[in-house]
């Protein structure tokens, strides 16, 4: 599996969970773009890092302000 395939899988997984939690899709997409610049696909899929969870909250706040 290539890197773009890993990114697509991580993106789909993240967006699915984000939208199911009640966030607007446009915010979820924005958050993922910000996280994708900082984390590997494997780190995004695992979602087990405290730092990642903090960055999700920060990115969501930034994305809300930008939208």
C-alpha positions as CSV (number, residue, x, y, z in Angstrom):
1,X,0.0,0.0,0.0
2,X,1.4,3.4,-1.0
3,X,1.5,6.5,1.1
4,X,-1.5,8.1,-0.7
5,X,-3.5,5.0,0.1
6,X,-2.6,5.2,3.7
7,X,-3.5,8.9,3.8
8,X,-6.9,8.1,2.1
9,X,-7.6,5.4,4.7
10,X,-6.6,7.6,7.6
11,X,-8.7,10.5,6.2
12,X,-11.8,8.3,5.7
13,X,-11.5,6.8,9.2
14,X,-11.0,10.3,10.8
15,X,-13.8,12.0,8.9
16,X,-16.2,9.2,9.6
17,X,-15.7,9.4,13.3
18,X,-15.6,13.2,13.3
19,X,-18.9,13.5,11.5
20,X,-20.5,10.8,13.5
21,X,-19.6,12.8,16.7
22,X,-21.8,15.6,15.3
23,X,-19.2,18.0,13.9
24,X,-19.9,19.6,10.5
25,X,-18.1,17.8,7.6
26,X,-16.3,21.1,6.6
27,X,-14.8,21.4,10.1
28,X,-13.8,17.8,10.1
29,X,-12.0,18.2,6.8
30,X,-10.2,21.3,8.0
31,X,-9.1,19.6,11.2
32,X,-7.8,16.6,9.2
33,X,-5.8,18.9,6.9
34,X,-4.1,20.5,9.9
35,X,-3.4,17.2,11.6
36,X,-2.2,15.6,8.3
37,X,0.6,18.2,8.1
38,X,1.9,17.1,11.5
39,X,1.2,13.4,11.9
40,X,1.8,10.2,9.9
41,X,-1.2,8.2,8.6
42,X,-0.4,5.5,11.2
43,X,-0.4,8.1,14.1
44,X,-3.7,9.5,12.8
45,X,-5.4,6.1,12.6
46,X,-4.3,5.1,16.1
47,X,-5.5,8.3,17.7
48,X,-3.9,7.1,21.0
49,X,-1.5,10.0,21.6
50,X,-2.5,12.6,24.2
51,X,-0.7,15.2,22.0
52,X,-2.8,14.2,19.0
53,X,-6.0,14.6,21.0
54,X,-4.9,18.1,22.2
55,X,-4.0,19.0,18.6
56,X,-7.5,17.9,17.5
57,X,-9.1,20.3,20.0
58,X,-6.8,23.1,18.9
59,X,-7.3,22.5,15.2
60,X,-11.1,22.3,15.7
61,X,-11.1,25.7,17.4
62,X,-9.0,27.2,14.7
63,X,-11.2,25.7,12.0
64,X,-14.4,27.0,13.6
65,X,-12.9,30.5,13.6
66,X,-11.8,30.2,10.0
67,X,-15.2,29.0,8.7
